[in-house]
Amino acid sequence: MTYELINTAIKKYLEANSLNKVEELGLDRIFDPPLLGVAAVGDELFSQLKNPEIVGENHLLPQEWLLGAKSVLSYFLPFSDKVCQANRKKGLPAKEWLYGRVKGQQFNEALSKRIADLCEEYNGTAVVPAIDSRFCLSDELNSNWSERHVAYIAGLGTFSLSKSLITEKGAAGRFGSVITTLEIEPTSRCYQSPYEYCSFCGECLERCPSKAIKDEREQKIAGMERKVCQNYMNTKIRPRFKPFYGCGKCQTAVQCEQTKPL
């Protein structure tokens, strides 16, 4: 199985699946065509994710998820311009974003299952960590499989002040990944450092309603306090918009053109 085959299959699935639209909002699509990256399980950066300063000891290696694993397929589903534009105002999240966050995640999970099935059709075995029963969060809200860090390893983008990952299609969207025993040629990383695409302008900091983003611009490191963000979601957003939730103000802080790699 090749990169081109997987990428084509993902795009066709995106176009055909009804989960990628919200008819009640007149939203013809939640996500635009995705970005796809591939990492070899032997990439030394995977072991570095166990560093407490990066993710933590609980972060599992690809081969700990799947015996005989050879490749990790990572993808980014960018929210459509209509979803992003609606959410760029300060204050409460836009309805388009809320629907996109919840229904979009349903599509994301369905897509990851489709990719896993495709791997099996080509005589491989596959695991989707995010929907696996072993997936969990630590007390510090770090997961044992970080989609953003995996995407960084696969060459999809670099981090920002808010800990979002900036890709060539911006930062607003959803990530997913599949681990497989199939050997697929890795994609290249066109950057040298974890924050290469971030200008540390502070726009995301100014727009964060929960004040969860610390001003770490001088140190040029990520400054998001996860528990502050989560508390805002649990006390201000979920009760008001149940069953929908989301925020995304840091991800849609600036125009997509301004969040692309320089």
C-alpha atoms as a printed R data frame, in Angstrom:
    type eleno elety resid chain resno       x      y      z
1   ATOM     1    CA   MET     A     1   0.000  0.000  0.000
2   ATOM     2    CA   THR     A     2   1.332  3.427 -0.953
3   ATOM     3    CA   TYR     A     3   0.986  6.944  0.377
4   ATOM     4    CA   GLU     A     4  -0.866  7.992 -2.779
5   ATOM     5    CA   LEU     A     5  -3.420  5.208 -2.403
6   ATOM     6    CA   ILE     A     6  -4.162  6.108  1.229
7   ATOM     7    CA   ASN     A     7  -4.361  9.826  0.481
8   ATOM     8    CA   THR     A     8  -6.783  9.257 -2.398
9   ATOM     9    CA   ALA     A     9  -8.952  6.971 -0.264
10  ATOM    10    CA   ILE     A    10  -9.120  9.573  2.529
11  ATOM    11    CA   LYS     A    11 -10.191 12.341  0.145
12  ATOM    12    CA   LYS     A    12 -12.894 10.163 -1.425
13  ATOM    13    CA   TYR     A    13 -14.201  9.210  2.005
14  ATOM    14    CA   LEU     A    14 -14.321 12.876  3.010
15  ATOM    15    CA   GLU     A    15 -16.360 13.795 -0.058
16  ATOM    16    CA   ALA     A    16 -18.819 10.915  0.257
17  ATOM    17    CA   ASN     A    17 -19.506 10.701  3.993
18  ATOM    18    CA   SER     A    18 -22.581 12.547  5.290
19  ATOM    19    CA   LEU     A    19 -20.877 13.058  8.654
20  ATOM    20    CA   ASN     A    20 -18.751 15.734  6.979
21  ATOM    21    CA   LYS     A    21 -21.664 18.164  6.761
22  ATOM    22    CA   VAL     A    22 -24.240 19.806  9.037
23  ATOM    23    CA   GLU     A    23 -27.468 20.231  7.092
24  ATOM    24    CA   GLU     A    24 -29.290 22.093  9.868
25  ATOM    25    CA   LEU     A    25 -26.693 24.862  9.663
26  ATOM    26    CA   GLY     A    26 -26.414 24.815  5.892
27  ATOM    27    CA   LEU     A    27 -22.825 23.675  6.334
28  ATOM    28    CA   ASP     A    28 -21.937 21.732  3.203
29  ATOM    29    CA   ARG     A    29 -18.692 20.507  4.729
30  ATOM    30    CA   ILE     A    30 -17.030 20.523  8.134
31  ATOM    31    CA   PHE     A    31 -13.564 19.671  6.887
32  ATOM    32    CA   ASP     A    32 -11.557 20.566  3.819
33  ATOM    33    CA   PRO     A    33  -9.263 17.970  2.175
34  ATOM    34    CA   PRO     A    34  -6.778 16.641  4.730
35  ATOM    35    CA   LEU     A    35  -3.030 16.508  5.082
36  ATOM    36    CA   LEU     A    36  -1.424 13.089  5.433
37  ATOM    37    CA   GLY     A    37   1.935 12.241  6.973
38  ATOM    38    CA   VAL     A    38   3.735  8.955  7.606
39  ATOM    39    CA   ALA     A    39   6.311  8.151 10.296
40  ATOM    40    CA   ALA     A    40   8.412  5.029 10.730
41  ATOM    41    CA   VAL     A    41   7.956  3.394 14.137
42  ATOM    42    CA   GLY     A    42  11.724  3.390 14.528
43  ATOM    43    CA   ASP     A    43  11.898  7.198 14.469
44  ATOM    44    CA   GLU     A    44  13.832  8.204 17.585
45  ATOM    45    CA   LEU     A    45  11.399 11.051 18.289
46  ATOM    46    CA   PHE     A    46   8.772  8.555 19.466
47  ATOM    47    CA   SER     A    47  10.918  7.516 22.426
48  ATOM    48    CA   GLN     A    48  11.487 11.180 23.278
49  ATOM    49    CA   LEU     A    49   7.763 11.619 23.876
50  ATOM    50    CA   LYS     A    50   8.214  9.688 27.133
51  ATOM    51    CA   ASN     A    51  10.213 12.636 28.465
52  ATOM    52    CA   PRO     A    52   8.119 14.325 31.244
53  ATOM    53    CA   GLU     A    53   8.854 17.707 29.663
54  ATOM    54    CA   ILE     A    54   7.309 16.618 26.367
55  ATOM    55    CA   VAL     A    55   4.370 14.259 27.051
56  ATOM    56    CA   GLY     A    56   5.294 11.824 29.842
57  ATOM    57    CA   GLU     A    57   6.285  8.298 30.757
58  ATOM    58    CA   ASN     A    58   2.746  7.045 30.125
59  ATOM    59    CA   HIS     A    59   3.041  7.787 26.392
60  ATOM    60    CA   LEU     A    60   3.178  4.454 24.586
61  ATOM    61    CA   LEU     A    61   5.453  3.668 21.667
62  ATOM    62    CA   PRO     A    62   3.785  2.535 18.404
63  ATOM    63    CA   GLN     A    63   5.052 -1.015 18.930
64  ATOM    64    CA   GLU     A    64   3.502 -1.006 22.415
65  ATOM    65    CA   TRP     A    65   0.137 -0.415 20.790
66  ATOM    66    CA   LEU     A    66   0.671 -2.966 18.036
67  ATOM    67    CA   LEU     A    67   3.146 -5.825 17.912
68  ATOM    68    CA   GLY     A    68   5.007 -5.787 14.621
69  ATOM    69    CA   ALA     A    69   4.081 -2.168 13.871
70  ATOM    70    CA   LYS     A    70   6.122 -0.546 11.098
71  ATOM    71    CA   SER     A    71   4.353  2.695 10.157
72  ATOM    72    CA   VAL     A    72   2.226  5.413 11.735
73  ATOM    73    CA   LEU     A    73  -0.258  7.225  9.492
74  ATOM    74    CA   SER     A    74  -1.064 10.691 10.820
75  ATOM    75    CA   TYR     A    75  -3.551 13.108  9.277
76  ATOM    76    CA   PHE     A    76  -4.903 16.617  9.827
77  ATOM    77    CA   LEU     A    77  -8.504 17.486  8.969
78  ATOM    78    CA   PRO     A    78  -8.645 21.295  8.544
79  ATOM    79    CA   PHE     A    79 -11.956 22.929  9.390
80  ATOM    80    CA   SER     A    80 -13.590 24.608  6.412
81  ATOM    81    CA   ASP     A    81 -13.316 28.366  6.049
82  ATOM    82    CA   LYS     A    82 -16.981 28.775  7.008
83  ATOM    83    CA   VAL     A    83 -16.367 27.061 10.361
84  ATOM    84    CA   CYS     A    84 -13.187 29.057 11.003
85  ATOM    85    CA   GLN     A    85 -14.631 32.433 10.041
86  ATOM    86    CA   ALA     A    86 -17.647 31.936 12.298
87  ATOM    87    CA   ASN     A    87 -15.414 31.271 15.300
88  ATOM    88    CA   ARG     A    88 -12.921 34.121 14.882
89  ATOM    89    CA   LYS     A    89 -14.908 36.579 16.962
90  ATOM    90    CA   LYS     A    90 -13.971 36.862 20.626
91  ATOM    91    CA   GLY     A    91 -16.356 35.467 23.241
92  ATOM    92    CA   LEU     A    92 -18.420 32.304 23.123
93  ATOM    93    CA   PRO     A    93 -17.758 29.657 20.471
94  ATOM    94    CA   ALA     A    94 -19.743 29.841 17.247
95  ATOM    95    CA   LYS     A    95 -22.474 27.289 16.612
96  ATOM    96    CA   GLU     A    96 -20.616 26.145 13.484
97  ATOM    97    CA   TRP     A    97 -17.550 25.369 15.603
98  ATOM    98    CA   LEU     A    98 -19.551 23.528 18.259
99  ATOM    99    CA   TYR     A    99 -21.224 21.318 15.686
100 ATOM   100    CA   GLY     A   100 -17.934 20.897 13.842
101 ATOM   101    CA   ARG     A   101 -16.120 19.908 17.024
102 ATOM   102    CA   VAL     A   102 -18.643 17.228 18.034
103 ATOM   103    CA   LYS     A   103 -19.971 15.953 14.710
104 ATOM   104    CA   GLY     A   104 -16.552 16.491 13.194
105 ATOM   105    CA   GLN     A   105 -15.038 14.164 15.776
106 ATOM   106    CA   GLN     A   106 -17.599 11.533 14.825
107 ATOM   107    CA   PHE     A   107 -16.362 11.819 11.253
108 ATOM   108    CA   ASN     A   108 -12.749 11.733 12.456
109 ATOM   109    CA   GLU     A   109 -13.310  8.451 14.276
110 ATOM   110    CA   ALA     A   110 -15.150  6.973 11.302
111 ATOM   111    CA   LEU     A   111 -12.261  7.994  9.038
112 ATOM   112    CA   SER     A   112  -9.651  6.415 11.305
113 ATOM   113    CA   LYS     A   113 -11.623  3.149 11.248
114 ATOM   114    CA   ARG     A   114 -11.814  3.306  7.461
115 ATOM   115    CA   ILE     A   115  -8.040  3.723  7.215
116 ATOM   116    CA   ALA     A   116  -7.536  0.767  9.570
117 ATOM   117    CA   ASP     A   117  -9.889 -1.326  7.418
118 ATOM   118    CA   LEU     A   118  -7.951 -0.285  4.311
119 ATOM   119    CA   CYS     A   119  -4.717 -1.485  5.920
120 ATOM   120    CA   GLU     A   120  -6.333 -4.843  6.615
121 ATOM   121    CA   GLU     A   121  -7.555 -5.056  3.016
122 ATOM   122    CA   TYR     A   122  -3.879 -4.930  2.026
123 ATOM   123    CA   ASN     A   123  -3.013 -7.767  4.421
124 ATOM   124    CA   GLY     A   124  -1.817 -5.565  7.249
125 ATOM   125    CA   THR     A   125  -2.946 -5.174 10.834
126 ATOM   126    CA   ALA     A   126  -3.893 -1.780 12.255
127 ATOM   127    CA   VAL     A   127  -4.772 -0.079 15.539
128 ATOM   128    CA   VAL     A   128  -6.397  3.302 16.141
129 ATOM   129    CA   PRO     A   129  -5.014  4.417 19.540
130 ATOM   130    CA   ALA     A   130  -7.547  7.223 20.120
131 ATOM   131    CA   ILE     A   131 -10.489  4.802 20.095
132 ATOM   132    CA   ASP     A   132  -8.659  1.834 21.605
133 ATOM   133    CA   SER     A   133  -9.737  0.655 25.083
134 ATOM   134    CA   ARG     A   134  -6.184  1.271 26.323
135 ATOM   135    CA   PHE     A   135  -6.300  4.991 25.556
136 ATOM   136    CA   CYS     A   136  -6.241  7.124 28.711
137 ATOM   137    CA   LEU     A   137  -5.245 10.451 30.280
138 ATOM   138    CA   SER     A   138  -2.849 11.076 33.144
139 ATOM   139    CA   ASP     A   139  -3.696 13.265 36.146
140 ATOM   140    CA   GLU     A   140  -2.016 16.105 34.259
141 ATOM   141    CA   LEU     A   141  -4.340 15.481 31.286
142 ATOM   142    CA   ASN     A   142  -1.554 14.101 29.096
143 ATOM   143    CA   SER     A   143  -2.703 11.196 26.962
144 ATOM   144    CA   ASN     A   144  -0.810  7.984 26.333
145 ATOM   145    CA   TRP     A   145  -1.012  8.788 22.616
146 ATOM   146    CA   SER     A   146  -0.709 12.447 21.621
147 ATOM   147    CA   GLU     A   147  -2.102 13.086 18.148
148 ATOM   148    CA   ARG     A   148  -0.357 16.455 17.847
149 ATOM   149    CA   HIS     A   149   3.061 15.110 18.796
150 ATOM   150    CA   VAL     A   150   2.639 12.188 16.428
151 ATOM   151    CA   ALA     A   151   1.683 14.641 13.673
152 ATOM   152    CA   TYR     A   152   4.837 16.629 14.422
153 ATOM   153    CA   ILE     A   153   6.927 13.473 14.006
154 ATOM   154    CA   ALA     A   154   5.136 12.684 10.732
155 ATOM   155    CA   GLY     A   155   6.056 16.097  9.325
156 ATOM   156    CA   LEU     A   156   2.658 17.788  9.455
157 ATOM   157    CA   GLY     A   157   3.597 20.893 11.447
158 ATOM   158    CA   THR     A   158   5.132 22.533 14.508
159 ATOM   159    CA   PHE     A   159   3.783 23.793 17.813
160 ATOM   160    CA   SER     A   160   2.516 27.201 18.874
161 ATOM   161    CA   LEU     A   161   2.324 29.198 22.095
162 ATOM   162    CA   SER     A   162  -1.081 27.604 22.779
163 ATOM   163    CA   LYS     A   163   0.243 24.063 22.108
164 ATOM   164    CA   SER     A   164  -1.795 23.862 18.898
165 ATOM   165    CA   LEU     A   165   0.030 22.406 15.910
166 ATOM   166    CA   ILE     A   166   0.478 24.785 12.982
167 ATOM   167    CA   THR     A   167   0.254 23.027  9.623
168 ATOM   168    CA   GLU     A   168   0.395 24.362  6.079
169 ATOM   169    CA   LYS     A   169  -3.414 24.542  6.305
170 ATOM   170    CA   GLY     A   170  -3.485 26.434  9.597
171 ATOM   171    CA   ALA     A   171  -4.102 25.244 13.135
172 ATOM   172    CA   ALA     A   172  -7.884 24.837 13.209
173 ATOM   173    CA   GLY     A   173  -8.891 21.224 12.721
174 ATOM   174    CA   ARG     A   174  -8.701 17.696 14.082
175 ATOM   175    CA   PHE     A   175  -5.854 15.191 14.074
176 ATOM   176    CA   GLY     A   176  -6.038 11.423 13.835
177 ATOM   177    CA   SER     A   177  -3.659  8.508 13.402
178 ATOM   178    CA   VAL     A   178  -3.468  4.807 12.653
179 ATOM   179    CA   ILE     A   179  -0.636  2.411 13.488
180 ATOM   180    CA   THR     A   180  -0.099 -0.409 11.025
181 ATOM   181    CA   THR     A   181   2.158 -3.381 10.339
182 ATOM   182    CA   LEU     A   182   2.399 -2.279  6.705
183 ATOM   183    CA   GLU     A   183   5.660 -0.597  5.755
184 ATOM   184    CA   ILE     A   184   4.956  2.734  4.074
185 ATOM   185    CA   GLU     A   185   7.630  5.237  3.113
186 ATOM   186    CA   PRO     A   186   7.859  8.024  5.725
187 ATOM   187    CA   THR     A   187   7.169 11.624  4.750
188 ATOM   188    CA   SER     A   188   9.851 14.225  5.393
189 ATOM   189    CA   ARG     A   189   9.942 16.831  8.166
190 ATOM   190    CA   CYS     A   190  10.585 20.226  6.593
191 ATOM   191    CA   TYR     A   191  11.509 21.860  9.894
192 ATOM   192    CA   GLN     A   192  14.254 21.661 12.484
193 ATOM   193    CA   SER     A   193  12.629 22.762 15.750
194 ATOM   194    CA   PRO     A   194   9.264 22.218 17.515
195 ATOM   195    CA   TYR     A   195   8.213 25.901 17.260
196 ATOM   196    CA   GLU     A   196   9.560 26.783 13.838
197 ATOM   197    CA   TYR     A   197   6.233 27.905 12.365
198 ATOM   198    CA   CYS     A   198   5.118 30.028 15.353
199 ATOM   199    CA   SER     A   199   5.870 33.757 15.407
200 ATOM   200    CA   PHE     A   200   4.866 34.019 19.106
201 ATOM   201    CA   CYS     A   201   2.744 37.045 18.241
202 ATOM   202    CA   GLY     A   202   0.454 36.403 21.217
203 ATOM   203    CA   GLU     A   203  -2.791 36.608 19.238
204 ATOM   204    CA   CYS     A   204  -3.992 33.266 20.625
205 ATOM   205    CA   LEU     A   205  -3.164 34.468 24.143
206 ATOM   206    CA   GLU     A   206  -5.287 37.594 23.699
207 ATOM   207    CA   ARG     A   207  -8.278 35.649 22.398
208 ATOM   208    CA   CYS     A   208  -8.305 32.815 24.941
209 ATOM   209    CA   PRO     A   209 -11.493 33.320 27.046
210 ATOM   210    CA   SER     A   210 -10.248 31.116 29.894
211 ATOM   211    CA   LYS     A   211  -6.824 32.818 30.179
212 ATOM   212    CA   ALA     A   212  -5.303 29.343 30.030
213 ATOM   213    CA   ILE     A   213  -2.431 30.429 27.793
214 ATOM   214    CA   LYS     A   214   0.546 31.718 29.760
215 ATOM   215    CA   ASP     A   215   2.714 34.438 28.290
216 ATOM   216    CA   GLU     A   216   5.839 32.440 27.540
217 ATOM   217    CA   ARG     A   217   6.766 34.420 24.435
218 ATOM   218    CA   GLU     A   218  10.194 35.457 25.675
219 ATOM   219    CA   GLN     A   219  11.074 31.824 26.396
220 ATOM   220    CA   LYS     A   220   9.527 30.788 23.052
221 ATOM   221    CA   ILE     A   221   7.793 27.728 24.468
222 ATOM   222    CA   ALA     A   222   4.182 26.552 24.712
223 ATOM   223    CA   GLY     A   223   2.265 28.059 27.623
224 ATOM   224    CA   MET     A   224  -1.101 26.309 27.784
225 ATOM   225    CA   GLU     A   225  -2.465 25.260 31.196
226 ATOM   226    CA   ARG     A   226  -4.655 22.295 30.347
227 ATOM   227    CA   LYS     A   227  -6.605 22.179 33.613
228 ATOM   228    CA   VAL     A   228  -7.603 25.854 33.329
229 ATOM   229    CA   CYS     A   229  -8.833 25.224 29.791
230 ATOM   230    CA   GLN     A   230 -10.719 22.102 30.858
231 ATOM   231    CA   ASN     A   231 -12.346 23.868 33.792
232 ATOM   232    CA   TYR     A   232 -13.606 26.594 31.461
233 ATOM   233    CA   MET     A   233 -15.057 23.972 29.138
234 ATOM   234    CA   ASN     A   234 -16.724 22.065 31.971
235 ATOM   235    CA   THR     A   235 -18.210 25.069 33.779
236 ATOM   236    CA   LYS     A   236 -18.955 27.573 31.003
237 ATOM   237    CA   ILE     A   237 -19.376 25.708 27.733
238 ATOM   238    CA   ARG     A   238 -20.720 22.208 28.317
239 ATOM   239    CA   PRO     A   239 -23.632 23.270 30.591
240 ATOM   240    CA   ARG     A   240 -24.680 26.002 28.159
241 ATOM   241    CA   PHE     A   241 -24.413 24.106 24.863
242 ATOM   242    CA   LYS     A   242 -24.919 20.464 25.886
243 ATOM   243    CA   PRO     A   243 -24.592 18.041 24.088
244 ATOM   244    CA   PHE     A   244 -22.201 20.235 22.084
245 ATOM   245    CA   TYR     A   245 -18.957 21.665 23.378
246 ATOM   246    CA   GLY     A   246 -15.765 23.265 22.152
247 ATOM   247    CA   CYS     A   247 -13.946 26.585 22.070
248 ATOM   248    CA   GLY     A   248 -11.140 26.788 19.501
249 ATOM   249    CA   LYS     A   249 -10.519 30.505 19.931
250 ATOM   250    CA   CYS     A   250  -6.768 29.897 20.084
251 ATOM   251    CA   GLN     A   251  -6.899 27.827 16.894
252 ATOM   252    CA   THR     A   252  -8.939 30.375 14.950
253 ATOM   253    CA   ALA     A   253  -7.202 33.428 16.409
254 ATOM   254    CA   VAL     A   254  -5.831 34.563 13.063
255 ATOM   255    CA   GLN     A   255  -6.483 34.007  9.389
256 ATOM   256    CA   CYS     A   256  -5.310 30.702  7.959
257 ATOM   257    CA   GLU     A   257  -2.857 32.562  5.710
258 ATOM   258    CA   GLN     A   258  -1.176 33.982  8.814
259 ATOM   259    CA   THR     A   259  -0.821 30.613 10.522
260 ATOM   260    CA   LYS     A   260   0.817 28.869  7.597
261 ATOM   261    CA   PRO     A   261   4.526 28.081  7.823
262 ATOM   262    CA   LEU     A   262   6.683 31.103  7.021
